[in-house]
Amino acid sequence: MATLDRMDIRLRALHLLEGQRMAQRLFTQVVATQVIKPGRSEEEIDNRIALIARDMFGVRAGRVGRRFVRSGSNSVVGGRWPVRVIGAQDLVVLDFESLLAPYETGFARTVALGDDLVRRRLVHDLAVVATGARNAFRADVSLTGRELHAEVRALAAKAGRSLGARHCGRLTGTPPTTHAVATRPELCIGPDNDLPLRRILEDGGQAHWILQIHLVDEHRGHAAVHTELLDLV
C-alpha cells in the first residue's frame, strides 16, 4: 500500500471537512425553505433536495441511486423501503451520505414535525447522546471503538432509549470496497473494536471517524438519527 505524504494527509482532512460543511449548509437551506411538509411524499422531498443541492453545489453534488429521506416507520429500517407520504406528526430523517458521496461524508439529522412531545423528546435525547459521545471522545486520547460504543449505549440507556444498530460509527476517508470489508471490527465504532480510535492507518494517514447515532422508539415504531464527523469538528 502506498504511503501518504504530509500534503495528502492534509488534503484528506480538508476533503472530509468540505463535505461536512456542504451537508450542514444544505440541511440549513432545506429547513429554511420548508421543503419538509406534511402531505409530500419522501420521493418528492428527495427530488426537491436534489434540486437545491444542484443549485448550491453544481456538479459536485449528485444522487447515486439511494434515497436520502425517510420518515415514520421508514426511519427504523435500513436499505430499501416503500415510499411514504409525510404525516403531520412524523419524524423525518435526512441522510445526505449518498447525496454527497464523493466527499465520503456522513451527515444525517432528524426533524420532528408537529407538536408531539414524545417525538420531540426523542430528537432531544438524540442530541444529548451525540454530545455525550463527542465529549467522551475528546476526553480520552486512547479511547477504543469498544469503549466509545459502550459509552454511547450507556448514554442511550440513561435516556431510556435503545440503539437501532450494532455499531455507532465507522471509519471514513478510505472507503471500503466491499460490504465484508466495511463490517470489519477495526473499521467500526462497535463492541468488537479494541483498537484506539486515534491511530495511524496502514497508508500513514490519521484515522478519521463518522459518528452514527440511531435511537429507536420500539413501542411507537419510529427512530431518530444523528450522523457527522467525530474527530475533525
Beta strands, then each sheet from edge to edge (+ up, - down):
strand 1: 69-71
strand 2: 91-95
strand 3: 108-112
strand 4: 162-163
strand 5: 169-172
strand 6: 208-217
strand 7: 222-229
sheet 1: 1+ 2- 3+
sheet 2: 4+ 6- 5+
sheet 3: 4+ 6- 7+
end
